[in-house]
Structure formats: structure tokens, C-alpha cells
Amino acid sequence: MAAALSALAALLAPTAHAVSPDPASLRHAPGDTLTLPVRDALAALTVQDEDRTGYERTKFRHWIDADRDGCSTRNEVLLEEAVTAPEQGANCTLSGGTWYSPYDDTAFTQARALDIDHLVPLAESWDSGASGWTPAERQAYANDLDDPRALIAVSATSNRSKADQDPATWQPPAQGYRCTYATDWITVKTRWSLAVDPTEQAVLTEALDDCPDTVIEVVRAR
């Protein structure tokens, strides 16, 4: 009888197995640096349905001149991402220069042909948690120059095609950029502690199946 009970206890005992990272175990304080594989970062994001109630683009004040050097956030991104640096005139007017739009694998020689895209759109951030932020937090998100993945210079055509869609309904036309896009999307959501909806999570999980499990390093913004 004792032997039988021992065998039964062994069968009922929990076995060790791999688990996804516990979101509560990850640091959330602003300024903390988080380093982990992108698949783990995706698994750690909160999953919840989106809610766009009350969204207005004007609730995200953007293209400010935070450092008061005469260049708005838009021009700061254009200066940072230029392949060939433009000349900078009065009031940060840019002339010359070249840029590369990774969304559609296209080069440009005029700044006005480019849009500055919020990689995770403002409306998407609202749906995913920013509706509960302060105006100052939303302004910081809309002008985030501290992480180069947050804002990106791309062709106006691709940006307007994307609009406020997430990866479940829009992917960059340039297929070679899609792994980077998925990784950066997850990184930005991690940086700002934004949620993903179930469909978005499923699409990102599937996309990462064909991508390297890149180790991301991100500084928490909130």
C-alpha cells in the first residue's frame, strides 16, 4: 500500500516546465532599463480589448520644440535620420539632404516628401492605455526623441496608408523590414507600458515565428 501511495503522489506532484515571464517581475519604474528577448517582451505585455472612447488627436500635443533650438520634433527626426545631412536655414528650414523610408524601401531627396510616423500611432496608444495618462505624459509620448524607434521618417504615402492601424491590419510593404517593425512595435509598447489586444498579440506572435528572437533594450518611459 505504501508503495502505491508513493507512486500516486509522484504522479500528482507538479513538474517543472518553462513559463512565460511574469509581468509583475519586470521593472516598471520610469528610467529603468529592461533587457530581454522580444518574444518575452511580447508575452509580458498586458492583453486587453481596445477602447477608443474619447480619443481626439489634439489630446496629444506634438511637434513641439522641447529644447528651444528652433527645430520642432518633426525636424529633429529628419535631421537625425538623414542619410545625407540637409542644410539647416533660418527657423530650422531644411534644404538638400537624402532620406530612406524603410516602410517601402524608397529613397527621398526632399524633406517635404516625408512624414514623421509615430510607430505606434497616437490613436493606438490611446486605445492601449494612454486614455488614462496626463496631458504631459501624452505630450511626451507624441514627441519621444529619447528612443529612436518611437518616431520614424517614412514616405508620406506609406504613412497615410498605415494611418492608425496596428500590425493586425497593416504591415510595411517592404517585407524585409517586417521583423524590425514587429520588434520595434513591441519595444515601444514595452517602453510606455501599453497593452495589446488579443488579435494584435496573435498576429505579432505569428510574425515573430519567422524572425530572430532579438534581445531588446528599452528604457521605461512610465
Accessible surface in RSA format (square Angstrom, percent):
REM  Atomic radii and reference values for relative SASA: ProtOr
REM  Chains: A
REM  Algorithm: Lee & Richards
REM  Probe-radius: 1.40
REM  Slices: 20
REM RES _ NUM      All-atoms   Total-Side   Main-Chain    Non-polar    All polar
REM                ABS   REL    ABS   REL    ABS   REL    ABS   REL    ABS   REL
RES MET A   1   181.67  94.1 133.91  88.6  47.76 113.7 121.59 103.4  60.08  79.6
RES ALA A   2    78.36  72.0  68.70 106.0   9.66  22.0  72.92 102.7   5.44  14.4
RES ALA A   3    81.37  74.8  66.55 102.7  14.83  33.7  74.31 104.7   7.06  18.7
RES ALA A   4    63.26  58.2  48.11  74.2  15.15  34.5  57.19  80.5   6.08  16.1
RES LEU A   5   105.63  58.8 101.44  72.6   4.18  10.5 101.91  71.6   3.72  10.0
RES SER A   6    74.32  62.8  61.78  82.5  12.54  28.9  37.83  80.6  36.49  51.1
RES ALA A   7    57.83  53.2  47.99  74.1   9.84  22.4  56.21  79.2   1.62   4.3
RES LEU A   8    93.22  51.9  91.15  65.2   2.07   5.2  92.68  65.1   0.54   1.4
RES ALA A   9    60.53  55.7  50.76  78.3   9.78  22.2  56.30  79.3   4.23  11.2
RES ALA A  10    72.15  66.3  48.65  75.1  23.51  53.5  56.63  79.7  15.52  41.1
RES LEU A  11   147.96  82.4 119.11  85.2  28.85  72.5 122.14  85.8  25.82  69.5
RES LEU A  12   136.23  75.9 109.52  78.4  26.71  67.1 113.09  79.4  23.14  62.3
RES ALA A  13    51.06  46.9  39.40  60.8  11.66  26.5  45.52  64.1   5.54  14.7
RES PRO A  14   134.30  97.9 103.12  94.0  31.18 113.3 114.33  94.4  19.96 124.1
RES THR A  15   109.50  77.9  94.70  96.0  14.80  35.3  72.91  97.9  36.59  55.3
RES ALA A  16   110.73 101.8  69.55 107.3  41.18  93.7  80.11 112.8  30.63  81.1
RES HIS A  17   136.75  74.7 106.97  74.3  29.79  76.2  81.24  83.7  55.51  64.6
RES ALA A  18   104.35  95.9  68.20 105.3  36.15  82.2  79.11 111.4  25.24  66.9
RES VAL A  19   115.47  76.0  84.26  76.3  31.21  75.2  91.87  79.8  23.60  64.0
RES SER A  20    77.18  65.2  56.15  74.9  21.03  48.5  25.85  55.1  51.33  71.9
RES PRO A  21    34.68  25.3  19.14  17.5  15.54  56.5  31.12  25.7   3.56  22.1
RES ASP A  22    81.42  57.0  73.97  73.6   7.46  17.6  31.71  74.6  49.71  49.6
RES PRO A  23    56.48  41.2  56.20  51.2   0.28   1.0  56.48  46.6   0.00   0.0
RES ALA A  24    90.75  83.4  53.70  82.9  37.05  84.3  63.54  89.5  27.21  72.1
RES SER A  25    80.87  68.3  44.09  58.8  36.79  84.7  45.69  97.3  35.18  49.3
RES LEU A  26    28.41  15.8  23.21  16.6   5.19  13.1  24.69  17.3   3.71  10.0
RES ARG A  27   128.95  54.1 121.54  62.0   7.41  17.6  60.58  82.8  68.37  41.4
RES HIS A  28    91.77  50.2  81.38  56.6  10.39  26.6  70.76  72.9  21.01  24.5
RES ALA A  29    53.35  49.1  45.29  69.9   8.07  18.3  50.71  71.4   2.64   7.0
RES PRO A  30    94.44  68.8  73.55  67.0  20.89  75.9  73.89  61.0  20.55 127.7
RES GLY A  31    54.18  66.8   0.00   N/A  54.18  66.8  30.81  84.6  23.37  52.3
RES ASP A  32    37.38  26.2  34.36  34.2   3.03   7.2   3.43   8.1  33.96  33.9
RES THR A  33    51.34  36.5  45.93  46.6   5.42  12.9  26.95  36.2  24.39  36.9
RES LEU A  34    14.85   8.3  14.34  10.3   0.51   1.3  14.85  10.4   0.00   0.0
RES THR A  35    79.03  56.2  52.30  53.0  26.74  63.7  43.33  58.2  35.70  54.0
RES LEU A  36    14.66   8.2  11.61   8.3   3.05   7.7  14.66  10.3   0.00   0.0
RES PRO A  37    42.44  30.9  42.44  38.7   0.00   0.0  42.44  35.0   0.00   0.0
RES VAL A  38     0.05   0.0   0.05   0.0   0.00   0.0   0.05   0.0   0.00   0.0
RES ARG A  39    86.15  36.2  80.16  40.9   5.99  14.3  48.43  66.2  37.72  22.9
RES ASP A  40    52.29  36.6  52.26  52.0   0.03   0.1   0.34   0.8  51.96  51.8
RES ALA A  41     1.22   1.1   0.00   0.0   1.22   2.8   0.76   1.1   0.46   1.2
RES LEU A  42     7.14   4.0   7.14   5.1   0.00   0.0   7.14   5.0   0.00   0.0
RES ALA A  43    40.57  37.3  19.36  29.9  21.21  48.2  24.34  34.3  16.22  43.0
RES ALA A  44    11.71  10.8   4.72   7.3   6.99  15.9   4.84   6.8   6.87  18.2
RES LEU A  45    15.85   8.8   9.45   6.8   6.40  16.1  11.23   7.9   4.63  12.5
RES THR A  46    81.31  57.8  71.83  72.8   9.48  22.6  44.40  59.6  36.90  55.8
RES VAL A  47    64.05  42.1  37.73  34.2  26.32  63.4  37.73  32.8  26.32  71.4
RES GLN A  48    83.78  46.9  75.15  54.9   8.64  20.6  29.26  62.3  54.52  41.4
RES ASP A  49   112.59  78.9  96.37  95.9  16.22  38.4  32.57  76.7  80.02  79.8
RES GLU A  50    63.70  36.6  35.48  26.8  28.22  67.2  16.27  31.5  47.43  38.7
RES ASP A  51    86.77  60.8  79.40  79.0   7.36  17.4  36.22  85.2  50.55  50.4
RES ARG A  52    95.26  40.0  82.22  41.9  13.04  31.0  48.32  66.0  46.94  28.4
RES THR A  53   110.63  78.7  90.02  91.3  20.62  49.1  76.01 102.1  34.62  52.3
RES GLY A  54    43.18  53.2   0.00   N/A  43.18  53.2  33.22  91.2   9.96  22.3
RES TYR A  55    51.93  24.2  31.29  17.8  20.64  53.7  26.87  20.2  25.06  30.9
RES GLU A  56    99.00  56.8  93.65  70.9   5.35  12.7  30.86  59.7  68.14  55.6
RES ARG A  57   121.56  51.0 115.80  59.0   5.76  13.7  52.79  72.1  68.77  41.7
RES THR A  58   118.82  84.5  91.20  92.5  27.61  65.8  87.33 117.3  31.49  47.6
RES LYS A  59    75.26  36.7  62.09  38.1  13.17  31.4  43.39  39.1  31.87  33.9
RES PHE A  60     0.68   0.3   0.00   0.0   0.68   1.8   0.00   0.0   0.68   1.9
RES ARG A  61   156.06  65.5 148.83  75.9   7.23  17.2  57.24  78.2  98.82  59.9
RES HIS A  62    50.71  27.7  32.21  22.4  18.50  47.3  17.68  18.2  33.03  38.4
RES TRP A  63    71.75  28.8  55.82  27.0  15.92  37.4  38.72  20.6  33.03  53.6
RES ILE A  64    27.42  15.6  20.25  15.1   7.17  17.3  26.83  19.3   0.60   1.6
RES ASP A  65    49.71  34.8  33.63  33.5  16.08  38.0  24.15  56.8  25.56  25.5
RES ALA A  66    79.24  72.9  43.72  67.5  35.53  80.8  50.99  71.8  28.25  74.8
RES ASP A  67    94.81  66.4  65.28  65.0  29.54  69.8  46.83 110.2  47.98  47.9
RES ARG A  68   217.23  91.2 187.99  95.8  29.24  69.6  61.45  84.0 155.78  94.4
RES ASP A  69    78.00  54.6  46.28  46.1  31.72  75.0  38.76  91.2  39.25  39.1
RES GLY A  70    45.07  55.6   0.00   N/A  45.07  55.6  30.75  84.4  14.33  32.1
RES CYS A  71     2.09   1.6   1.36   1.5   0.72   1.7   0.00   0.0   2.09   2.2
RES SER A  72    31.94  27.0  28.67  38.3   3.27   7.5  21.32  45.4  10.62  14.9
RES THR A  73     2.19   1.6   1.45   1.5   0.74   1.8   0.51   0.7   1.68   2.5
RES ARG A  74    60.31  25.3  60.31  30.7   0.00   0.0  27.26  37.3  33.05  20.0
RES ASN A  75    27.24  18.8  27.24  26.3   0.00   0.0   0.08   0.2  27.16  26.2
RES GLU A  76    35.18  20.2  31.67  24.0   3.51   8.3   7.83  15.1  27.35  22.3
RES VAL A  77     6.09   4.0   4.59   4.2   1.50   3.6   6.09   5.3   0.00   0.0
RES LEU A  78     1.11   0.6   1.11   0.8   0.00   0.0   1.11   0.8   0.00   0.0
RES LEU A  79    53.63  29.9  36.63  26.2  17.00  42.7  36.89  25.9  16.74  45.1
RES GLU A  80   139.66  80.2 114.59  86.7  25.06  59.7  39.13  75.7 100.53  82.1
RES GLU A  81    56.71  32.6  37.86  28.6  18.85  44.9  29.91  57.8  26.80  21.9
RES ALA A  82    21.62  19.9   0.84   1.3  20.78  47.3   0.84   1.2  20.78  55.0
RES VAL A  83   106.79  70.3  72.56  65.7  34.23  82.5  79.07  68.7  27.71  75.2
RES THR A  84    76.60  54.5  72.83  73.8   3.77   9.0  54.96  73.8  21.64  32.7
RES ALA A  85    82.27  75.6  59.98  92.6  22.29  50.7  60.24  84.8  22.03  58.3
RES PRO A  86    13.30   9.7   0.00   0.0  13.29  48.3   0.82   0.7  12.48  77.6
RES GLU A  87   132.58  76.1 126.96  96.1   5.62  13.4  50.23  97.2  82.35  67.2
RES GLN A  88   100.69  56.3  65.90  48.2  34.79  82.8  17.43  37.1  83.26  63.1
RES GLY A  89    40.82  50.3   0.00   N/A  40.82  50.3  32.37  88.8   8.45  18.9
RES ALA A  90    84.59  77.8  60.23  92.9  24.36  55.4  72.53 102.1  12.06  31.9
RES ASN A  91   140.25  96.7 109.88 106.2  30.38  73.1  29.67  71.4 110.58 106.9
RES CYS A  92     4.68   3.5   0.82   0.9   3.86   9.1   0.88   2.2   3.80   4.1
RES THR A  93    87.09  61.9  79.23  80.3   7.86  18.7  64.80  87.0  22.30  33.7
RES LEU A  94    27.48  15.3   3.71   2.7  23.77  59.8   3.81   2.7  23.67  63.7
RES SER A  95    63.52  53.7  56.93  76.0   6.58  15.2  46.98 100.0  16.54  23.2
RES GLY A  96    51.24  63.2   0.00   N/A  51.24  63.2  35.98  98.8  15.25  34.2
RES GLY A  97    13.33  16.4   0.00   N/A  13.33  16.4   0.38   1.0  12.95  29.0
RES THR A  98    42.73  30.4  42.73  43.3   0.00   0.0  40.68  54.6   2.06   3.1
RES TRP A  99     2.08   0.8   0.93   0.5   1.15   2.7   0.93   0.5   1.15   1.9
RES TYR A 100   102.14  47.7  90.66  51.6  11.48  29.9  71.28  53.6  30.86  38.0
RES SER A 101     0.00   0.0   0.00   0.0   0.00   0.0   0.00   0.0   0.00   0.0
RES PRO A 102    20.01  14.6  19.11  17.4   0.90   3.3  19.31  15.9   0.70   4.4
RES TYR A 103     0.00   0.0   0.00   0.0   0.00   0.0   0.00   0.0   0.00   0.0
RES ASP A 104    38.02  26.6  23.50  23.4  14.52  34.3  14.91  35.1  23.11  23.0
RES ASP A 105    96.21  67.4  76.28  75.9  19.93  47.1  14.14  33.3  82.07  81.9
RES THR A 106    53.34  37.9  49.14  49.8   4.19  10.0  39.49  53.0  13.85  20.9
RES ALA A 107    76.52  70.4  54.90  84.7  21.62  49.2  55.20  77.7  21.32  56.5
RES PHE A 108    40.35  20.2  36.86  22.8   3.48   9.1  40.21  24.4   0.13   0.4
RES THR A 109    94.76  67.4  84.35  85.5  10.41  24.8  57.76  77.6  37.00  55.9
RES GLN A 110    85.85  48.0  81.68  59.7   4.18   9.9  22.79  48.5  63.07  47.8
RES ALA A 111    17.36  16.0  12.25  18.9   5.11  11.6  12.25  17.3   5.11  13.5
RES ARG A 112   188.76  79.3 159.66  81.4  29.10  69.3  70.11  95.8 118.66  71.9
RES ALA A 113    33.72  31.0  22.40  34.6  11.32  25.8  31.18  43.9   2.53   6.7
RES LEU A 114     1.60   0.9   0.06   0.0   1.54   3.9   0.06   0.0   1.54   4.1
RES ASP A 115    20.31  14.2  19.58  19.5   0.73   1.7   7.28  17.1  13.03  13.0
RES ILE A 116    11.33   6.4   0.15   0.1  11.18  26.9   0.15   0.1  11.18  30.3
RES ASP A 117     6.78   4.7   5.76   5.7   1.02   2.4   1.02   2.4   5.76   5.7
RES HIS A 118    11.21   6.1   9.75   6.8   1.46   3.7   4.48   4.6   6.73   7.8
RES LEU A 119     1.25   0.7   1.25   0.9   0.00   0.0   1.25   0.9   0.00   0.0
RES VAL A 120     0.63   0.4   0.00   0.0   0.63   1.5   0.00   0.0   0.63   1.7
RES PRO A 121     8.54   6.2   7.14   6.5   1.40   5.1   8.54   7.0   0.00   0.0
RES LEU A 122     2.14   1.2   0.21   0.1   1.94   4.9   0.21   0.1   1.94   5.2
RES ALA A 123     3.34   3.1   2.01   3.1   1.33   3.0   2.01   2.8   1.33   3.5
RES GLU A 124     2.57   1.5   2.57   1.9   0.00   0.0   0.00   0.0   2.57   2.1
RES SER A 125     0.00   0.0   0.00   0.0   0.00   0.0   0.00   0.0   0.00   0.0
RES TRP A 126    14.54   5.8  13.80   6.7   0.74   1.7  13.65   7.3   0.88   1.4
RES ASP A 127     7.70   5.4   2.22   2.2   5.48  13.0   0.17   0.4   7.54   7.5
RES SER A 128     4.63   3.9   0.77   1.0   3.86   8.9   1.66   3.5   2.97   4.2
RES GLY A 129    29.13  35.9   0.00   N/A  29.13  35.9  21.34  58.6   7.79  17.4
RES ALA A 130     0.00   0.0   0.00   0.0   0.00   0.0   0.00   0.0   0.00   0.0
RES SER A 131    56.84  48.0  37.17  49.6  19.67  45.3  11.24  23.9  45.59  63.9
RES GLY A 132    70.39  86.8   0.00   N/A  70.39  86.8  37.54 103.0  32.85  73.6
RES TRP A 133    15.15   6.1   4.80   2.3  10.35  24.3   3.27   1.7  11.88  19.3
RES THR A 134    72.87  51.8  70.03  71.0   2.84   6.8  69.85  93.8   3.02   4.6
RES PRO A 135    98.38  71.7  94.25  85.9   4.13  15.0  94.80  78.3   3.58  22.3
RES ALA A 136    75.17  69.1  61.42  94.8  13.75  31.3  68.23  96.1   6.94  18.4
RES GLU A 137    52.42  30.1  50.02  37.8   2.40   5.7  26.22  50.7  26.21  21.4
RES ARG A 138    22.92   9.6  22.92  11.7   0.00   0.0   0.00   0.0  22.92  13.9
RES GLN A 139    51.34  28.7  51.34  37.5   0.00   0.0   3.41   7.2  47.94  36.4
RES ALA A 140    50.87  46.8  38.01  58.7  12.86  29.3  47.87  67.4   3.01   8.0
RES TYR A 141     7.80   3.6   5.63   3.2   2.17   5.6   4.37   3.3   3.43   4.2
RES ALA A 142     0.00   0.0   0.00   0.0   0.00   0.0   0.00   0.0   0.00   0.0
RES ASN A 143    14.77  10.2   4.75   4.6  10.02  24.1   4.75  11.4  10.02   9.7
RES ASP A 144     7.18   5.0   2.55   2.5   4.63  11.0   4.01   9.4   3.17   3.2
RES LEU A 145    81.68  45.5  53.18  38.0  28.50  71.6  55.60  39.0  26.07  70.2
RES ASP A 146   129.03  90.4  96.08  95.6  32.95  77.9  23.16  54.5 105.87 105.6
RES ASP A 147     7.66   5.4   6.09   6.1   1.58   3.7   3.16   7.4   4.51   4.5
RES PRO A 148   105.01  76.5  85.47  77.9  19.53  71.0  96.14  79.4   8.87  55.1
RES ARG A 149    62.83  26.4  57.30  29.2   5.53  13.2  28.15  38.5  34.68  21.0
RES ALA A 150     6.84   6.3   3.98   6.1   2.86   6.5   4.04   5.7   2.80   7.4
RES LEU A 151     5.36   3.0   2.73   2.0   2.63   6.6   2.73   1.9   2.63   7.1
RES ILE A 152    20.31  11.6  20.31  15.1   0.00   0.0  20.31  14.6   0.00   0.0
RES ALA A 153     1.66   1.5   1.35   2.1   0.31   0.7   1.35   1.9   0.31   0.8
RES VAL A 154     0.00   0.0   0.00   0.0   0.00   0.0   0.00   0.0   0.00   0.0
RES SER A 155     4.16   3.5   4.16   5.5   0.00   0.0   4.16   8.9   0.00   0.0
RES ALA A 156    17.82  16.4  17.69  27.3   0.13   0.3  17.69  24.9   0.13   0.3
RES THR A 157   110.50  78.6 101.21 102.6   9.29  22.1  70.80  95.1  39.70  60.0
RES SER A 158     4.03   3.4   1.11   1.5   2.93   6.7   4.03   8.6   0.00   0.0
RES ASN A 159    26.19  18.1  25.10  24.3   1.09   2.6   0.00   0.0  26.19  25.3
RES ARG A 160   166.32  69.8 144.94  73.9  21.38  50.9  62.61  85.6 103.70  62.9
RES SER A 161    64.44  54.5  42.86  57.2  21.58  49.7  30.64  65.3  33.79  47.3
RES LYS A 162     0.00   0.0   0.00   0.0   0.00   0.0   0.00   0.0   0.00   0.0
RES ALA A 163    58.74  54.0  37.68  58.1  21.07  47.9  52.04  73.3   6.71  17.8
RES ASP A 164    57.56  40.3  53.81  53.6   3.75   8.9  12.11  28.5  45.45  45.3
RES GLN A 165    56.38  31.5  51.19  37.4   5.19  12.4  23.93  50.9  32.45  24.6
RES ASP A 166    15.21  10.7  12.36  12.3   2.84   6.7   2.20   5.2  13.01  13.0
RES PRO A 167     3.34   2.4   0.39   0.4   2.95  10.7   0.39   0.3   2.95  18.3
RES ALA A 168    34.77  32.0   7.00  10.8  27.77  63.2   7.00   9.9  27.77  73.6
RES THR A 169    98.96  70.4  67.09  68.0  31.87  76.0  71.79  96.4  27.17  41.1
RES TRP A 170    23.41   9.4  17.97   8.7   5.44  12.8  17.81   9.5   5.61   9.1
RES GLN A 171    49.97  27.9  37.21  27.2  12.76  30.4  28.80  61.3  21.16  16.1
RES PRO A 172     0.00   0.0   0.00   0.0   0.00   0.0   0.00   0.0   0.00   0.0
RES PRO A 173    78.85  57.5  54.32  49.5  24.53  89.2  61.46  50.7  17.39 108.1
RES ALA A 174    19.36  17.8   9.07  14.0  10.29  23.4  19.26  27.1   0.10   0.3
RES GLN A 175   136.03  76.1 120.00  87.7  16.02  38.1  30.68  65.3 105.35  79.9
RES GLY A 176    83.24 102.7   0.00   N/A  83.24 102.7  46.86 128.6  36.38  81.5
RES TYR A 177    31.94  14.9  28.89  16.4   3.06   8.0  27.33  20.5   4.61   5.7
RES ARG A 178    82.26  34.5  80.66  41.1   1.59   3.8  26.19  35.8  56.07  34.0
RES CYS A 179    40.96  31.0  39.64  44.2   1.32   3.1  17.73  44.9  23.23  25.0
RES THR A 180    62.57  44.5  57.49  58.3   5.08  12.1  30.11  40.4  32.46  49.1
RES TYR A 181     0.47   0.2   0.47   0.3   0.00   0.0   0.31   0.2   0.16   0.2
RES ALA A 182     1.99   1.8   1.92   3.0   0.08   0.2   1.99   2.8   0.00   0.0
RES THR A 183    14.63  10.4  14.63  14.8   0.00   0.0  11.31  15.2   3.32   5.0
RES ASP A 184    19.22  13.5  19.22  19.1   0.00   0.0   0.00   0.0  19.22  19.2
RES TRP A 185     0.14   0.1   0.14   0.1   0.00   0.0   0.14   0.1   0.00   0.0
RES ILE A 186     0.00   0.0   0.00   0.0   0.00   0.0   0.00   0.0   0.00   0.0
RES THR A 187     0.11   0.1   0.11   0.1   0.00   0.0   0.04   0.0   0.07   0.1
RES VAL A 188     1.58   1.0   1.38   1.3   0.20   0.5   1.58   1.4   0.00   0.0
RES LYS A 189     0.00   0.0   0.00   0.0   0.00   0.0   0.00   0.0   0.00   0.0
RES THR A 190     4.45   3.2   4.45   4.5   0.00   0.0   4.36   5.9   0.09   0.1
RES ARG A 191    15.97   6.7  15.97   8.1   0.00   0.0   0.06   0.1  15.91   9.6
RES TRP A 192     9.76   3.9   9.76   4.7   0.00   0.0   9.65   5.1   0.11   0.2
RES SER A 193    43.01  36.3  17.08  22.8  25.93  59.7  21.75  46.3  21.25  29.8
RES LEU A 194     2.41   1.3   0.00   0.0   2.41   6.1   0.77   0.5   1.65   4.4
RES ALA A 195     5.62   5.2   4.86   7.5   0.76   1.7   5.03   7.1   0.59   1.6
RES VAL A 196     1.00   0.7   0.00   0.0   1.00   2.4   1.00   0.9   0.00   0.0
RES ASP A 197    19.81  13.9  19.31  19.2   0.50   1.2   8.23  19.4  11.58  11.5
RES PRO A 198    67.64  49.3  62.89  57.3   4.75  17.3  63.62  52.5   4.02  25.0
RES THR A 199    85.53  60.8  80.60  81.7   4.93  11.7  49.09  65.9  36.44  55.1
RES GLU A 200     0.00   0.0   0.00   0.0   0.00   0.0   0.00   0.0   0.00   0.0
RES GLN A 201    52.60  29.4  52.60  38.4   0.00   0.0   4.16   8.8  48.44  36.7
RES ALA A 202    59.91  55.1  49.01  75.6  10.90  24.8  55.63  78.3   4.28  11.3
RES VAL A 203    40.11  26.4  38.98  35.3   1.13   2.7  39.42  34.2   0.70   1.9
RES LEU A 204     0.22   0.1   0.22   0.2   0.00   0.0   0.22   0.2   0.00   0.0
RES THR A 205    66.40  47.2  65.01  65.9   1.38   3.3  57.58  77.3   8.82  13.3
RES GLU A 206   121.27  69.6 118.78  89.9   2.50   5.9  39.90  77.2  81.38  66.4
RES ALA A 207    30.53  28.1  17.99  27.8  12.55  28.5  28.32  39.9   2.21   5.9
RES LEU A 208     1.98   1.1   1.97   1.4   0.01   0.0   1.97   1.4   0.01   0.0
RES ASP A 209    99.77  69.9  71.80  71.5  27.97  66.1  23.15  54.5  76.62  76.4
RES ASP A 210   127.27  89.1  95.41  95.0  31.85  75.3  34.91  82.2  92.36  92.1
RES CYS A 211    13.14   9.9   4.05   4.5   9.09  21.4   3.31   8.4   9.83  10.6
RES PRO A 212    97.21  70.8  83.56  76.2  13.65  49.6  95.80  79.1   1.41   8.7
RES ASP A 213    61.05  42.8  40.70  40.5  20.35  48.1  18.31  43.1  42.74  42.6
RES THR A 214    62.10  44.2  54.40  55.1   7.70  18.3  47.28  63.5  14.81  22.4
RES VAL A 215    93.03  61.2  70.70  64.0  22.33  53.8  70.70  61.4  22.33  60.6
RES ILE A 216     4.84   2.8   2.26   1.7   2.58   6.2   4.84   3.5   0.00   0.0
RES GLU A 217   108.62  62.4  99.22  75.1   9.40  22.4  24.07  46.6  84.56  69.0
RES VAL A 218     1.63   1.1   0.00   0.0   1.63   3.9   1.63   1.4   0.00   0.0
RES VAL A 219    65.91  43.4  64.24  58.2   1.67   4.0  64.24  55.8   1.67   4.5
RES ARG A 220     9.93   4.2   7.14   3.6   2.79   6.6   0.18   0.2   9.75   5.9
RES ALA A 221    28.43  26.1   3.86   5.9  24.58  55.9  10.39  14.6  18.04  47.8
RES ARG A 222    75.18  31.6  64.31  32.8  10.87  25.9  20.68  28.3  54.50  33.0
END  Absolute sums over single chains surface
CHAIN  1 A    11658.9       9047.8       2611.1       6699.7       4959.2
END  Absolute sums over all chains
TOTAL         11658.9       9047.8       2611.1       6699.7       4959.2
